[in-house]
Amino acid sequence: MKSCVGAKCCKNLLANLTNGYTNVEGMDDIFDAIIFNMFFTIILLSFLAFLRAIYFTKKQNGRDWPKNWLEFIYSDREVDLLHEENPIKYFHPDAYLHSSLHDFTDLITNRYMLNKSDKAIAIINTKYQNIRKSHQEKLKSVGQKRHWIFDYTFIKDEDILKHRGKDAIHYLLFQRYIIYILALFSFVSIVILIPVNMIGGNSLNTYYEMSTINNVKNTSSLLWIHTFTTLIIVLVGVFMMKKFSDYIVLPLNETDGKTILIQNLPKKARNADKLKQFIEVNFSNVEVTQITYTYNVEPINNLLKDIKACKLSIDYCKEYEQHFGYTLLVRPFMFGLICPKCPLCGICYYQHRLYDYRKQLKNEVIKTLDQPQHAAFVQFKTSMMAKKLLEHFELTQHTRLLNTINSCSQKFCGFNWKNTNVADPYGYFQWITQPAPFPEDIEWSDIIINNRTSYICSIILNLLTIVIFLFFTTPIVALNFLQEIFIFGMGPTKVADIENNKLNIGFIQIKWVRYLSALIMNGFACVIPNLIMIIELFVPQTSKSEKNSKMMKMVYLYSILMVLIFPSLGLMSGQLLIKKISEKTFPRDFYKCLFPANYSPFFIYYVISCIFITNPAQLLRLPELGSYLYSCIIYYPKTEAEFGRARMETNFQFCYSSNYPRFLLIFTIVVTYSIASPILAPLGLLFMLSKHLLDRYHIYYLYSTTQVINANIHQNAILFVLISFFFTFLQLTTYTNTRNEFSLTFKPSNIYQQNQ
């Protein structure tokens, strides 16, 4: 009786699967989709090759003036943009001071420092400048060669490690291990699984259905081959992830452990000498060697960007004069290119602006240094002293919590329920301490935010991401609208009606509805995670690694739920899930119907669109195109000398926390459904090969340096791979359990007819 209920629930769930979009008439549909996408890809690559050929031809012939949209979008980034800041190590005396203030350390009076050494700084800066110089020579050599396509394709790992860092190598190495796993999966699928499915005995109608696990009879012993194959592949995959983890194991404490971060300091405690005296008096056998306060450096950063932009504009004007033989005249007004006002000398104008910005910078630095924020980095003589202080504050957390509750009750309720006679002029009971992050890992814009404001922002923004996930995930409205358009005015029709009128409608129209439904899902899978990632950027975090790790988990979780789990359950959004649970119409044994084999055709279309559309579309550099259009509105109407500023604003970073979930989503889909539909494995391998080559080019030539700082991001990627293997076992388990209850080879139209 229980199994009958489970079978009925599974039928009802599978009946809701997107109104027939998951049916594939045969291999011809898949081949047609591949051919169409390949045609689109060939056109796209030919167009890009033509643009790059024009750009390099003009550059080699010295005809790269004036600068235009081709130069702006499709030229490689300058090394000065790819390497923006010098790396800072923990032993740097100014390590815990923002880099924008390094040139103004002589103006800092509210600071305690026992000793200082510049020898290590000079060594680091000299080594870094040598790396920049070699990278510049490498980029120039590529631009001077005719076979630049091969140089872009076959970039050496040594060059990537030297110029882009070990995190880039770890990222690309992880992709190689994924490629090895998918290569094994593809070999097993083609050599073992597809032949076994062909001789399964069910004799289904089309070649595609015969290649799936549905063609194997319920009682056939051939199903054991799928089980053992899955077990072997998963074991090999776990072994490869273990090998990869050996490469990314970093020391847990790369710093010396002498520095701690103290937050929530009141204004009375924002004096270095008084704070040092207070700590050494209240904690025995503790010696403070350095105290560095944090500052709101956003105005200084903006002025530094303006200064750098002015220098780039001056260089542009000088190159313009050298190339054309006369001075560039500018009209620095809105819509200056068509403004009737008298033009100005470009070099003189930008030199005057540069002088004004430098004067403003000096005043802003003095103003900023007079206003230390609530956070300070305190360095002790030994790591044991720092550990002693951290342990003390960890043991007194409950005291600080009670004081917080007491202060809130006094402020909002007007009474004091906790009497205390202990004076606390330095706000000691409100201090929040933690080990100092790595200097390069500090999120300077968030560390100065008040803790109360930080908590409020975190709650609001996380609620916003949940709302987006619940109401804007799978595009059910777009799918319904697409159905109404492509069925030529038939309106909301049932699957049975569509199948019965297939000859009258035409085969091509139905095929494109199915294909475009996967394409729309692909588009939402690109847009929604980006939106969530942008929201997570505003959630305050102390360190960049914490922010990136949380962002990576959120993007992967939402992507998996939106693209894989909800559609596999016949749900088109999180809103529908909540509705079914509240109405008690969602079956308790829904897990028996998770990842049905009938839904694999939809993911075949999805992976095909990712291979031939999503990956090649990244070569179009749409963010650069959007930045160019923005520059045409903001900068270019004033003067063309703002080209350097616009290029500087278009400098993007290669974010590992968003790129890992993108290809791991495809990997999870492929691994989950490859046992049921073996044709997915070669498609997944093709996707990873193209993605790997594309990322190598972007990391080395296009995006600026981004450091992960610790191994959390790479360890999260390993965790996601293990989750994918769990989904593989879950899919095979649910399939074998439900095959004895009813046949999964039915069509959704049959269910509609039975329900009627």
KEPA-287075 format. One record per residue (C-alpha): residue in one letter; z, x, y. Coordinates in steps of 0.001 Angstrom, whole numbers, plus 500000, padded with zeros to 6 digits. Layout:
BEGIN
SITE   residuo        w        u        v
SITE         a        Z        X        Y
...
end
This chain:
BEGIN
SITE   residuo        w        u        v
SITE         m   500000   500000   500000
SITE         k   500875   502852   502327
SITE         s   497563   504601   501685
SITE         c   495632   501427   502476
SITE         v   497384   501172   505825
SITE         g   496542   504813   506542
SITE         a   492920   504242   505601
SITE         k   492666   501224   507877
SITE         c   494219   503148   510776
SITE         c   491792   506018   510262
SITE         k   488869   503609   510226
SITE         n   490022   502016   513462
SITE         l   490428   505396   515112
SITE         l   487049   506661   513975
SITE         a   485458   503430   515136
SITE         n   486400   504321   518710
SITE         l   484495   507614   518722
SITE         t   482294   507321   521807
SITE         n   480077   504513   520578
SITE         g   477737   506437   518340
SITE         y   477373   509657   520270
SITE         t   478635   511604   517290
SITE         n   475854   510610   514889
SITE         v   473084   513097   514272
SITE         e   469978   511888   512488
SITE         g   469171   515345   511122
SITE         m   468578   518973   511802
SITE         d   465657   518063   514073
SITE         d   468061   516819   516759
SITE         i   469953   520100   516729
SITE         f   466787   522183   516793
SITE         d   465410   520087   519664
SITE         a   468594   520673   521655
SITE         i   468454   524419   520952
SITE         i   464781   524662   521931
SITE         f   465337   522735   525160
SITE         n   468314   524884   526108
SITE         m   466463   528084   525217
SITE         f   463609   526979   527469
SITE         f   466093   526427   530300
SITE         t   467713   529815   529641
SITE         i   464380   531660   529623
SITE         i   463419   530108   532955
SITE         l   466806   531006   534421
SITE         l   466746   534609   533207
SITE         s   463153   535061   534358
SITE         f   464078   533787   537801
SITE         l   467070   536127   538000
SITE         a   465032   539095   536771
SITE         f   462431   538344   539438
SITE         l   465083   538245   542177
SITE         r   466707   541464   540983
SITE         a   463320   543180   540786
SITE         i   462576   542194   544392
SITE         y   465994   543427   545512
SITE         f   465739   546822   543798
SITE         t   462132   547315   544912
SITE         k   463097   546726   548540
SITE         k   466115   548993   548157
SITE         q   464129   551856   546636
SITE         n   461425   551574   549306
SITE         g   463948   551504   552148
SITE         r   463013   547945   553174
SITE         d   466420   546360   552665
SITE         w   466716   545274   556329
SITE         p   467559   542854   557695
SITE         k   470283   541715   555294
SITE         n   469470   538323   553796
SITE         w   470709   535873   551183
SITE         l   469215   537938   548350
SITE         e   471272   540951   549375
SITE         f   474368   538808   549888
SITE         i   474358   537005   546538
SITE         y   472640   539215   543971
SITE         s   473476   542751   545071
SITE         d   476306   544629   543372
SITE         r   479648   544894   545101
SITE         e   480506   547954   547149
SITE         v   483110   550254   545640
SITE         d   485369   549754   548668
SITE         l   485557   546080   547712
SITE         l   485894   546692   543969
SITE         h   488860   549049   544568
SITE         e   490779   547410   547373
SITE         e   494235   548936   547064
SITE         n   495603   552173   545713
SITE         p   497788   551773   542623
SITE         i   501513   552134   543262
SITE         k   503965   553508   540707
SITE         y   507654   552767   540477
SITE         f   508647   556310   541546
SITE         h   506740   555890   544815
SITE         p   509417   555887   547572
SITE         d   507652   552906   549167
SITE         a   506903   551173   545868
SITE         y   508884   548047   546768
SITE         l   507453   547820   550253
SITE         h   504268   545855   550811
SITE         s   501197   548080   551030
SITE         s   500317   546750   554490
SITE         l   503519   548354   555830
SITE         h   503035   551791   554287
SITE         d   501487   553116   557495
SITE         f   504412   551844   559563
SITE         t   507408   553176   557627
SITE         d   508534   555157   560674
SITE         l   509141   551873   562504
SITE         i   511458   550499   559801
SITE         t   515066   550921   560904
SITE         n   516743   548334   558670
SITE         r   516440   550375   555508
SITE         y   518565   552732   553453
SITE         m   516973   555665   551598
SITE         l   518870   558597   550105
SITE         n   515884   560920   549600
SITE         k   512120   560859   549865
SITE         s   509289   562863   548324
SITE         d   505596   562616   549160
SITE         k   504338   565004   546491
SITE         a   503828   562321   543856
SITE         i   502101   560070   546404
SITE         a   499520   562712   547236
SITE         i   498764   563306   543541
SITE         i   498237   559577   542864
SITE         n   496041   559029   545930
SITE         t   493884   562088   545174
SITE         k   493305   560939   541586
SITE         y   492476   557425   542763
SITE         q   489972   558652   545347
SITE         n   488217   560699   542647
SITE         i   487858   557545   540522
SITE         r   486373   555654   543476
SITE         k   483920   558478   544125
SITE         s   482714   558637   540514
SITE         h   482333   554843   540407
SITE         q   480248   554947   543600
SITE         e   477952   557597   542093
SITE         k   477599   555489   538940
SITE         l   476558   552397   540913
SITE         k   474052   554369   542981
SITE         s   472473   555857   539863
SITE         v   471909   552371   538442
SITE         g   470225   551192   541628
SITE         q   467807   554133   541567
SITE         k   466537   553476   538036
SITE         r   463799   551154   536878
SITE         h   465551   550298   533608
SITE         w   468601   548767   535311
SITE         i   468709   545897   532794
SITE         f   469622   548312   529991
SITE         d   472200   550022   532200
SITE         y   473826   546658   532845
SITE         t   473751   545693   529175
SITE         f   474984   548891   527543
SITE         i   477927   549894   529698
SITE         k   480101   552555   528095
SITE         d   483702   551793   527262
SITE         e   484703   555138   528761
SITE         d   483327   554101   532144
SITE         i   485069   550727   531990
SITE         l   488387   552353   531062
SITE         k   488076   554943   533816
SITE         h   486968   552655   536619
SITE         r   488357   549226   535715
SITE         g   491566   549991   533820
SITE         k   493048   549501   530374
SITE         d   493440   545739   530767
SITE         a   489666   545337   530984
SITE         i   489285   547362   527785
SITE         h   491942   545251   526044
SITE         y   490147   542071   527087
SITE         l   486773   543297   525817
SITE         l   488334   544692   522634
SITE         f   489874   541298   521923
SITE         q   486444   539706   522295
SITE         r   485077   542165   519732
SITE         y   487723   541152   517217
SITE         i   486800   537518   517826
SITE         i   483151   538454   517214
SITE         y   484121   540145   513926
SITE         i   485969   537002   512795
SITE         l   483048   534748   513719
SITE         a   480590   537123   512021
SITE         l   482613   536809   508814
SITE         f   482767   533044   509297
SITE         s   478986   532885   509803
SITE         f   478279   534973   506716
SITE         v   480550   532815   504562
SITE         s   479083   529612   506030
SITE         i   475463   530586   505392
SITE         v   475932   532277   502020
SITE         i   478691   530152   500457
SITE         l   479585   526904   502221
SITE         i   476134   525504   503008
SITE         p   474765   526085   499445
SITE         v   477944   524569   497982
SITE         n   477629   521519   500227
SITE         m   473954   521114   499313
SITE         i   474809   520761   495631
SITE         g   477810   518527   496325
SITE         g   476256   515500   494656
SITE         n   476565   512742   497268
SITE         s   472841   512973   498149
SITE         l   473114   511985   501795
SITE         n   470098   511040   503878
SITE         t   469475   514037   506177
SITE         y   469543   517795   505781
SITE         y   472334   518074   508312
SITE         e   474574   515637   506446
SITE         m   473799   517450   503208
SITE         s   474960   520733   504777
SITE         t   478381   519293   505658
SITE         i   481439   518837   503511
SITE         n   480730   515088   503405
SITE         n   478065   515790   500789
SITE         v   480718   516978   498307
SITE         k   482072   514252   496034
SITE         n   485690   513187   496265
SITE         t   486621   514399   492802
SITE         s   484451   517528   492828
SITE         s   486108   520849   492063
SITE         l   483809   522433   494663
SITE         l   486351   521480   497321
SITE         w   488508   524347   496048
SITE         i   485833   526747   497292
SITE         h   486374   525465   500826
SITE         t   490131   525890   500426
SITE         f   489994   529474   499161
SITE         t   487343   530391   501727
SITE         t   489515   529075   504541
SITE         l   492527   530983   503236
SITE         i   490630   534279   503010
SITE         i   489112   533952   506487
SITE         v   492470   533095   508037
SITE         l   494158   536062   506357
SITE         v   491429   538387   507608
SITE         g   491760   536913   511091
SITE         v   495536   537385   511121
SITE         f   495071   540991   509995
SITE         m   492599   541618   512840
SITE         m   495000   540132   515368
SITE         k   497706   542441   514011
SITE         k   495396   545417   514517
SITE         f   494645   544297   518059
SITE         s   498337   543871   518866
SITE         d   498866   547533   517971
SITE         y   496559   548494   520837
SITE         i   498227   546371   523493
SITE         v   501874   547136   522749
SITE         l   503140   548491   526054
SITE         p   506599   549894   526777
SITE         l   508981   547069   527536
SITE         n   510392   548941   530500
SITE         e   507889   551170   532229
SITE         t   510216   551506   535202
SITE         d   513415   553501   535099
SITE         g   515545   550333   535284
SITE         k   517406   551476   538395
SITE         t   516087   548772   540735
SITE         i   517113   545122   540862
SITE         l   515896   542217   542977
SITE         i   518520   540238   544903
SITE         q   517400   536905   546352
SITE         n   518990   534221   548510
SITE         l   520628   536682   550884
SITE         p   522042   535074   554069
SITE         k   521234   536537   557466
SITE         k   524554   538396   557613
SITE         a   523581   540331   554469
SITE         r   520202   541423   555835
SITE         n   521487   544736   557116
SITE         a   520910   547666   554779
SITE         d   524019   549684   555674
SITE         k   526370   546687   555485
SITE         l   524849   545475   552216
SITE         k   525195   548951   550683
SITE         q   528827   549138   551751
SITE         f   529570   545644   550406
SITE         i   528096   546428   546976
SITE         e   529836   549792   546601
SITE         v   533199   548362   547699
SITE         n   533119   545317   545383
SITE         f   531723   547143   542340
SITE         s   533490   550273   541216
SITE         n   531573   553394   540186
SITE         v   528344   552082   541703
SITE         e   526200   554128   544081
SITE         v   523251   552636   545966
SITE         t   520395   555050   546664
SITE         q   517855   552767   548350
SITE         i   517612   549276   549850
SITE         t   514251   547771   550840
SITE         y   513961   544298   552342
SITE         t   510964   542010   552014
SITE         y   508987   540732   554987
SITE         n   506517   537993   555798
SITE         v   503410   540167   556007
SITE         e   500785   537408   556062
SITE         p   500055   537795   559824
SITE         i   499759   541558   559337
SITE         n   497372   541094   556417
SITE         n   495183   538792   558497
SITE         l   495010   541339   561301
SITE         l   494198   544132   558855
SITE         k   491343   542035   557480
SITE         d   490065   541465   561009
SITE         i   490221   545200   561697
SITE         k   488338   545981   558513
SITE         a   485752   543311   559323
SITE         c   485250   544791   562803
SITE         k   484663   548217   561293
SITE         l   482079   546746   558925
SITE         s   480373   544979   561828
SITE         i   480265   548227   563829
SITE         d   478727   550019   560854
SITE         y   476184   547210   560551
SITE         c   475227   547531   564218
SITE         k   474849   551301   563904
SITE         e   472662   550997   560805
SITE         y   470622   548324   562559
SITE         e   470052   550610   565547
SITE         q   469159   553517   563275
SITE         h   466678   551409   561309
SITE         f   464935   549510   564129
SITE         g   465446   551931   567015
SITE         y   467175   549532   569408
SITE         t   470656   548076   569810
SITE         l   471631   544845   568115
SITE         l   472412   542130   570668
SITE         v   474917   539466   569663
SITE         r   476093   536145   571043
SITE         p   479618   535816   569587
SITE         f   479869   532070   570114
SITE         m   479566   529068   567867
SITE         f   475850   528612   567150
SITE         g   475318   531872   568996
SITE         l   471847   532440   567546
SITE         i   470557   529457   569540
SITE         c   473018   529713   572436
SITE         p   471381   530246   575879
SITE         k   474173   532562   577077
SITE         c   473409   536204   577754
SITE         p   473680   538459   574708
SITE         l   476138   541349   574422
SITE         c   475830   544809   572951
SITE         g   477016   544498   569362
SITE         i   478683   547914   569128
SITE         c   480525   547503   572452
SITE         y   481667   543989   571592
SITE         y   483109   544886   568195
SITE         q   484723   548072   569505
SITE         h   486502   545978   572129
SITE         r   487622   543494   569480
SITE         l   488813   546371   567297
SITE         y   490962   547665   570149
SITE         d   492479   544203   570688
SITE         y   493239   543734   566987
SITE         r   494974   547111   566756
SITE         k   497096   546252   569765
SITE         q   498032   542898   568223
SITE         l   498793   544624   564925
SITE         k   501324   546962   566512
SITE         n   503147   544073   568188
SITE         e   503062   541999   565002
SITE         v   504503   544843   562909
SITE         i   507440   545248   565290
SITE         k   508025   541491   565245
SITE         t   507836   541307   561438
SITE         l   510188   544237   560830
SITE         d   512825   542561   562998
SITE         q   512850   539546   560663
SITE         p   513757   540632   557092
SITE         q   513570   537874   554500
SITE         h   516145   536673   551984
SITE         a   515065   539055   549186
SITE         a   515822   542765   548861
SITE         f   515178   545491   546294
SITE         v   518294   547548   545616
SITE         q   518001   550847   543761
SITE         f   521002   552530   542109
SITE         k   521647   556098   541043
SITE         t   521473   555291   537323
SITE         s   520116   552451   535240
SITE         m   523608   551759   533853
SITE         m   524824   550870   537335
SITE         a   521993   548387   537768
SITE         k   522689   546936   534326
SITE         k   526361   546554   535200
SITE         l   525523   544506   538278
SITE         l   523056   542301   536389
SITE         e   525588   541590   533623
SITE         h   528204   540654   536200
SITE         f   525965   538082   537870
SITE         e   524876   536743   534490
SITE         l   528501   536074   533563
SITE         t   529197   534319   536872
SITE         q   526262   531931   536781
SITE         h   528546   528923   536293
SITE         t   530527   529902   539409
SITE         r   527378   530000   541509
SITE         l   526326   526640   540061
SITE         l   529648   525059   541013
SITE         n   529397   526479   544519
SITE         t   525901   525065   544842
SITE         i   527120   521613   543766
SITE         n   530035   521882   546172
SITE         s   527804   522808   549109
SITE         c   525477   519890   548317
SITE         s   528394   517458   548133
SITE         q   529680   518670   551501
SITE         k   526261   518315   553103
SITE         f   525148   514967   551689
SITE         c   528392   513227   550673
SITE         g   530780   514523   553329
SITE         f   533635   515669   551080
SITE         n   534777   518936   549509
SITE         w   535803   518504   545892
SITE         k   536379   522247   545317
SITE         n   538945   523972   547515
SITE         t   538462   527714   547917
SITE         n   540147   530216   550172
SITE         v   537837   533093   549275
SITE         a   535802   534301   552240
SITE         d   532145   534847   551448
SITE         p   530421   536214   554570
SITE         y   527555   537741   552580
SITE         g   526833   534639   550483
SITE         y   527781   536547   547346
SITE         f   528209   533422   545202
SITE         q   524668   532299   546055
SITE         w   522937   535552   545120
SITE         i   520234   535427   542460
SITE         t   519622   538734   540711
SITE         q   517054   539936   538217
SITE         p   515458   543245   537181
SITE         a   512836   544269   539705
SITE         p   509255   543614   538553
SITE         f   506719   546401   538489
SITE         p   505586   547198   542035
SITE         e   502014   546120   541276
SITE         d   503293   542942   539632
SITE         i   505179   541539   542617
SITE         e   503873   538294   544086
SITE         w   504690   539113   547697
SITE         s   503667   535748   549119
SITE         d   506019   533850   546773
SITE         i   509004   536172   546714
SITE         i   509873   535381   550332
SITE         i   509883   531606   549756
SITE         n   513293   529989   549851
SITE         n   514537   529003   546385
SITE         r   515066   525381   547339
SITE         t   511520   525169   548689
SITE         s   510276   526956   545593
SITE         y   511862   524393   543264
SITE         i   510470   521463   545244
SITE         c   506962   522954   545283
SITE         s   507114   523633   541547
SITE         i   508139   520058   540733
SITE         i   505519   518449   542984
SITE         l   502643   520674   541861
SITE         n   503487   520343   538170
SITE         l   503588   516571   538531
SITE         l   500196   516774   540210
SITE         t   498732   518691   537264
SITE         i   500110   516065   534867
SITE         v   498501   513277   536913
SITE         i   495160   515089   536889
SITE         f   495432   515606   533157
SITE         l   496286   511972   532430
SITE         f   493692   510291   534620
SITE         f   490851   512792   535084
SITE         t   490374   514403   531692
SITE         t   487595   513138   529452
SITE         p   484909   511455   531603
SITE         i   484861   507991   530057
SITE         v   483412   506475   533245
SITE         a   480596   509007   533285
SITE         l   479829   508384   529627
SITE         n   479669   504621   530107
SITE         f   477466   505022   533174
SITE         l   475214   507393   531255
SITE         q   474914   504911   528422
SITE         e   473877   502094   530757
SITE         i   471207   504255   532429
SITE         f   469568   505716   529361
SITE         i   469499   502528   527323
SITE         f   467176   500940   529901
SITE         g   469399   498154   531195
SITE         m   470808   497062   527849
SITE         g   474297   497202   529352
SITE         p   477409   497897   527320
SITE         t   475987   497662   523813
SITE         k   477562   498198   520475
SITE         v   476598   501019   518208
SITE         a   475052   498622   515744
SITE         d   472798   497156   518452
SITE         i   471669   500609   519511
SITE         e   470801   501574   515952
SITE         n   468973   498307   515279
SITE         n   466861   498606   518445
SITE         k   466217   502298   518054
SITE         l   462471   501886   517636
SITE         n   462219   499625   520662
SITE         i   464275   501983   522843
SITE         g   462703   505189   521690
SITE         f   464161   508143   519858
SITE         i   464163   510502   522820
SITE         q   466319   508327   525006
SITE         i   469084   508009   522433
SITE         k   468964   511720   521720
SITE         w   469398   512627   525374
SITE         v   472330   510246   525732
SITE         r   474095   512115   522945
SITE         y   473144   515494   524329
SITE         l   474104   514699   527923
SITE         s   477459   513291   526840
SITE         a   478337   516736   525478
SITE         l   476884   518334   528605
SITE         i   479047   516155   530859
SITE         m   482076   517039   528779
SITE         n   481154   520687   529213
SITE         g   480987   520250   532967
SITE         f   484400   518601   533090
SITE         a   485776   521337   530842
SITE         c   484726   523825   533533
SITE         v   485873   521862   536576
SITE         i   489230   520430   535483
SITE         p   490753   523763   534304
SITE         n   489630   525372   537563
SITE         l   491349   522615   539494
SITE         i   494520   523051   537455
SITE         m   494328   526813   537956
SITE         i   494043   526399   541728
SITE         i   497103   524148   541740
SITE         e   499075   526611   539616
SITE         l   498267   529380   542111
SITE         f   500471   527576   544630
SITE         v   503434   527299   542240
SITE         p   505866   530009   543417
SITE         q   506547   532813   540944
SITE         t   508300   536139   541361
SITE         s   505663   538200   539545
SITE         k   501922   537983   539052
SITE         s   502260   538326   535276
SITE         e   504532   535267   535087
SITE         k   502099   533253   537183
SITE         n   499068   534366   535161
SITE         s   500833   533749   531853
SITE         k   501840   530222   532835
SITE         m   498376   529537   534241
SITE         m   496748   530717   531020
SITE         k   498939   528458   528880
SITE         m   498334   525432   531091
SITE         v   494550   525883   531164
SITE         y   494341   526365   527396
SITE         l   496639   523423   526666
SITE         y   494756   521019   528917
SITE         s   491371   522240   527688
SITE         i   492307   521794   524028
SITE         l   493755   518337   524609
SITE         m   490807   517225   526753
SITE         v   487931   518612   524683
SITE         l   489227   518822   521114
SITE         i   492284   516718   520295
SITE         f   491781   513546   522352
SITE         p   488114   513074   521346
SITE         s   489034   513770   517718
SITE         l   491528   510907   517904
SITE         g   489009   508582   519523
SITE         l   490870   508730   522837
SITE         m   488923   509308   526039
SITE         s   491872   510217   528293
SITE         g   495611   510747   528367
SITE         q   495892   507423   530171
SITE         l   494509   505649   527106
SITE         l   497017   507487   524896
SITE         i   499950   506272   527005
SITE         k   498535   502744   526986
SITE         k   498243   502679   523193
SITE         i   501749   504063   522743
SITE         s   503249   501555   525188
SITE         e   501418   498667   523499
SITE         k   502466   499999   520071
SITE         t   498852   499963   518885
SITE         f   498723   503674   518170
SITE         p   499296   504275   514434
SITE         r   502226   506419   513373
SITE         d   500161   508230   510744
SITE         f   497432   509199   513221
SITE         y   497688   512808   512039
SITE         k   495829   511747   508880
SITE         c   492739   511139   511021
SITE         l   492953   514249   513203
SITE         f   489739   516327   513365
SITE         p   487465   513973   511364
SITE         a   484383   515641   509894
SITE         n   482139   512952   511395
SITE         y   482865   514205   514894
SITE         s   481484   517716   514322
SITE         p   477950   516867   515641
SITE         f   479371   516263   519092
SITE         f   480873   519751   519112
SITE         i   477584   521224   517908
SITE         y   475937   519852   521038
SITE         y   478901   521078   523073
SITE         v   478679   524659   521788
SITE         i   474888   524682   522240
SITE         s   475276   523686   525885
SITE         c   477872   526439   526351
SITE         i   475541   529060   524856
SITE         f   472381   528252   526743
SITE         i   473664   526663   529957
SITE         t   477255   527653   530772
SITE         n   476907   531379   530069
SITE         p   473517   531900   531767
SITE         a   474613   529745   534708
SITE         q   477282   532338   535498
SITE         l   474470   534743   536355
SITE         l   473474   532414   539179
SITE         r   476695   533461   540940
SITE         l   477421   529987   542236
SITE         p   480697   531080   543928
SITE         e   478724   533684   545888
SITE         l   476150   531035   546763
SITE         g   478893   528735   548024
SITE         s   480397   531574   550028
SITE         y   476992   532313   551535
SITE         l   476569   528695   552623
SITE         y   480076   528773   554102
SITE         s   479215   531984   555947
SITE         c   476043   530391   557291
SITE         i   478246   527757   558936
SITE         i   481185   529915   560104
SITE         y   479925   533459   560666
SITE         y   476150   533743   560766
SITE         p   475582   531213   563600
SITE         k   477596   533596   565819
SITE         t   476023   536935   564925
SITE         e   474287   538513   561961
SITE         a   476614   541527   562258
SITE         e   479255   539416   560489
SITE         f   477461   540179   557222
SITE         g   480174   542671   556232
SITE         r   482973   540173   556872
SITE         a   481202   537542   554813
SITE         r   480751   539998   551948
SITE         m   484417   540895   552161
SITE         e   485396   537226   551947
SITE         t   483187   536874   548858
SITE         n   485112   539498   546919
SITE         f   486421   537752   543773
SITE         q   488745   539037   541089
SITE         f   488156   538822   537352
SITE         c   491037   536574   536338
SITE         y   491997   537150   532701
SITE         s   494284   534112   532697
SITE         s   491290   531804   533213
SITE         n   488631   533704   531240
SITE         y   490704   533967   528054
SITE         p   491103   530160   527645
SITE         r   487398   529571   528337
SITE         f   486059   531377   525292
SITE         l   489144   530717   523156
SITE         l   488452   526992   523581
SITE         i   485031   527485   521984
SITE         f   486569   529695   519311
SITE         t   489135   526997   518485
SITE         i   486436   524323   518247
SITE         v   484242   526493   516023
SITE         v   487048   527581   513711
SITE         t   488425   524043   513424
SITE         y   485146   522375   512436
SITE         s   483234   525203   510718
SITE         i   484585   524338   507278
SITE         a   483426   520729   507637
SITE         s   480185   521652   509434
SITE         p   479244   525278   508605
SITE         i   476345   525354   511066
SITE         l   478904   525664   513886
SITE         a   479888   529207   512877
SITE         p   476551   530936   513729
SITE         l   476436   529027   517005
SITE         g   479941   530202   517855
SITE         l   478951   533787   517050
SITE         l   475938   533519   519352
SITE         f   478171   532187   522129
SITE         m   480643   535063   521807
SITE         l   477906   537712   521788
SITE         s   476407   536392   525020
SITE         k   479859   535933   526564
SITE         h   480848   539506   525694
SITE         l   477767   541054   527313
SITE         l   478173   538849   530367
SITE         d   481834   539741   530865
SITE         r   481151   543462   530515
SITE         y   478665   543250   533371
SITE         h   480933   541135   535564
SITE         i   483975   543336   535044
SITE         y   482199   546584   535862
SITE         y   479722   545635   538579
SITE         l   480763   542392   540230
SITE         y   484477   541581   540268
SITE         s   487267   543584   541846
SITE         t   489991   545264   539842
SITE         t   492676   542978   538446
SITE         q   495635   544375   536544
SITE         v   497618   542321   534048
SITE         i   500621   544676   534384
SITE         n   502129   543759   531006
SITE         a   500972   542551   527615
SITE         n   501918   538872   528032
SITE         i   498359   537720   528726
SITE         h   496933   539494   525673
SITE         q   499811   538305   523481
SITE         n   499148   534728   524587
SITE         a   495536   535182   523483
SITE         i   496740   536240   520026
SITE         l   498950   533145   519901
SITE         f   495985   530907   520734
SITE         v   493969   532443   517889
SITE         l   496805   531693   515465
SITE         i   496864   528108   516765
SITE         s   493139   527907   516011
SITE         f   493775   528967   512417
SITE         f   496481   526311   512161
SITE         f   493954   523700   513311
SITE         t   491596   524918   510581
SITE         f   494186   524267   507877
SITE         l   495095   520958   509504
SITE         q   491479   519788   509538
SITE         l   490960   520708   505893
SITE         t   494288   519145   504879
SITE         t   493678   515834   506656
SITE         y   490154   515687   505265
SITE         t   491177   516216   501639
SITE         n   494082   513765   501983
SITE         t   491938   510961   503383
SITE         r   488947   511420   501079
SITE         n   490827   509722   498259
SITE         e   491580   506698   500462
SITE         f   488116   505976   501824
SITE         s   484807   507701   502303
SITE         l   484329   509524   505594
SITE         t   480563   509284   505258
SITE         f   480398   505818   506812
SITE         k   478780   505175   510171
SITE         p   480664   503644   513107
SITE         s   478208   500750   513099
SITE         n   479381   499774   509619
SITE         i   482934   499456   510897
SITE         y   481846   497213   513757
SITE         q   480014   495001   511292
SITE         q   483074   494879   509032
SITE         n   485345   493999   511948
SITE         q   483006   491195   512939
end
